[in-house]
Amino acid sequence: MKAVCRDLGCMEYAACWQLQRQLFDDLLARKHAASDEVGTILLVEHPPVYTLGKSGHAENLLVAPEQLAAWGATFFHIDRGGDITFHGPGQLVCYPILDLERIGIGLRDYIDALETCVIRTAARYGIRAGRIAGASGVWIDEQGPRPRKLCAVGVRSSRFVTMHGFALNVTTDLAWFSRINPCGFSDRGVASIASETGIRPPMDEVKRIVVEELRLRLGIE
């Protein structure tokens, strides 16, 4: 099974969301075609943007939307799972648009694979990360008094075709998260590879590791 990997560099959120939906619709239309292609993996950084999931709570945005514009950020209410999160420079966002039926896994196993991919990527930089029951994503000090979220995960699936994905903080300016309750939590912090290690790994290096781990976890080329 093969997936196409596309590095989009830095792209405005609205344009990338439109591209995702186009790829998603195209893959749905080809579900029963004879092919060994399972979809596309998009890698991207966004200019500053806050996104709220379909079941999220608007009160987790702690400032007026008008203030975001003054700071050069935008806001979108979108169709993924999860609550509110931030995307911006220094954060690797990965959008796998994949046919899970062709890959041969269910949605829960797919989300586990995404989280494992990030956990293994973090380990390459000496970071021990894990999961918290009932809270999606990848966390540091997950058993401690105030866990720190390294990576947000939010997925949409229809007829086993996925869109959206995960956002890994690499060298992200974490001050952006002070304007929200990240993923709906007011008692938990955020982290990046840079904040945990003191090093600023090249984004191209992190992308390469993430793609390698994804392909291993999902059994695709």
N, C-alpha and C positions, 0 to 999 in steps of 0.2 A: 504494500500500500504506500502511495506517495502523496505528499502535500507540497504545495508551492509555498515558498517562504518569500515574503516581500518586505524589504526594509524601506519604510516611507520617510525616514528622516524626521523632520519636524513638520507636522501638519495640523491645521486648524481642526478643532474637534468636529464642527458641523460637516466639513468635507469628508473627514474620516468616517463619521457615522453613516453618511450617505454611501460611501464605498462599501462599508460593512454590509449594509442592507442590500446593495446590489449583488454582492458576492453570495450573501445568504439566500436571496431569491433565486439566483442562478443555480446554486447547489440544490435547493429544493426541487427546482424544475428538472434537474438531471438525476434525481434519486434512483430511478430505475434503469438508467443507462448502463451499459456494460463498460466499466472503466475501473482502473486501479487507482485513480486519483480520488482522495478523500476530502479535498478542500484546500484552503489557503490559510497561512499563518501570517498575520500582519504585525510588524514591529514598528513602534512609533513613539515619538515624544510629542506632547501637545504644548502650545502656549497655555498660560494659566487658565484653568477652567474647573468649575465645580459641577458635578453631576449627581442627581438625585434619582435613586432607583424607583421603580413603579410603586412599591409599597413603602417607600421612605417617608419620613416626616419632615415637612418644610421647616419646622422650628429648630431642626438641627443645623440649619444655616443661621449663624449667630449675628449676622450683620444684614443690613438692607441690601437688596440686589443692586440698588443704585450705587452703593458704596463700592461694590465689586468693579463696576465699570471705571470708577475713579482710580482703582488700583491696577487697571489693565487686565481684569479677569472677566470671564463670561460664565453663564449658568445655563444648564440644560436639565430638564426633567425627562428621563429616558426610560426605556422598556427593559432594563435588566433587573435582576434581583438585587437585594441589598439596599442600604440607605445612602447617605451622602458621602462623597469622597472628593478628593482633589487630584487633578492631573496637572503636571507642569514640567518645565525643563529639569533635566537630571533624573527624571523618572522614566523607567522603561515600561511602556504599556504594550501588552501582547494580546492581540485579538485573534484567537483561532476560530475560523469559520469552517467547521468540520462536520462530516457525516458520521456520527457515532455508530450508526447501524453498520456501515461498511467497516469501520475499525473493529467493531465487535465488543463494545463496552456500553454500560449504562451511564446515566447522567451522574449518579453519585460517585461511581468509580472515576469518571472523567474529572470531576472537581477534585477528588483526591489526587489524581495524577498531576493536575495543575499545581496544587499545594506542594506535593512532593518535589516537583520540578524546582520550585522556588526554595524549598528547604535544602535541597541538594546544591543549588546555586549558592546560597548563603554559606553553606559549609565550605565551599571552595575558598571563601574569604575568612575562614576561621570563626564564623558566626554559628552558634547553636540556636536553631529556630524550631518551632513546632506549632501545634494546633491547640485551640481551646474549644472544648465541647460547646456547641450551640452558637459559636461565633466563627463565621467564615474567615478565610485568609490565613496568613502566616504571621506568627507572633514571636517575639523575643521575651525571655523571662516570663513565659506563659503561666507558670505556677506562682509567680511572685505577687506582691501586693498591688503593683500597677504595671501590668504587661504593656509592651510597646509593639505596635503593629508595623511590620516591615513591608507587608504586601496585602493589598485589598483584592478580593476575588468577587466578581459578580457576573453571572452568566444568564443568557436567555437560550431556551431550546424549544424548537417546534419540529415535530416529526423526527426527532433525534438529530436535527441539524442545529449547531450552536452558533452563537455570536457573543460579542463582548468577551471578557476574559479576566486578566489580572494586571495590576499596576505595582511594580516593584520599585521602591525608593532606592535609588543608587546614590546620587549626590543632590537630591532634592532639597530645596530650601524649606525646612520643616515649619517655618513661621507661618506659611500659608494654611497649615492645619489648625492654627489657633482661632480661625474664623468659623470653624464648624465643630460639631461633635462627630469626629470621624467615625463613619459607619454606624452612627447613632449612639456611640458610647461617650459619656462624659467623664468616666473614671479611668480611662486607659489612654496611654500615650501613643506616639508614633516614633518611628526610627528609620534610619537609612543605612546602607552599607557604610557610607562615609561617617555618619555619626557614631556608629558602633566600633569602627576600626581605625578611624583617623586617616584612612587612605581614600583616594578618589579614583576608583578604577575607570579606565576608558569605557565608554558606553559600548563601543564595538566589541570589546572583550566580553562584557556581560551578555550582550546579544548572542554572541557565539556560544557561550555556556548554556544559556537558556534554551536555545534551539537544540543543542546537543541533548540536553536533559529531556526536553519535550519529546523528541524522537525516540529516546530510550523508553520513556514512560508509556507512550502511546503505541509503540511498535510500528512507527511509520518512517519512511525515508524522506 
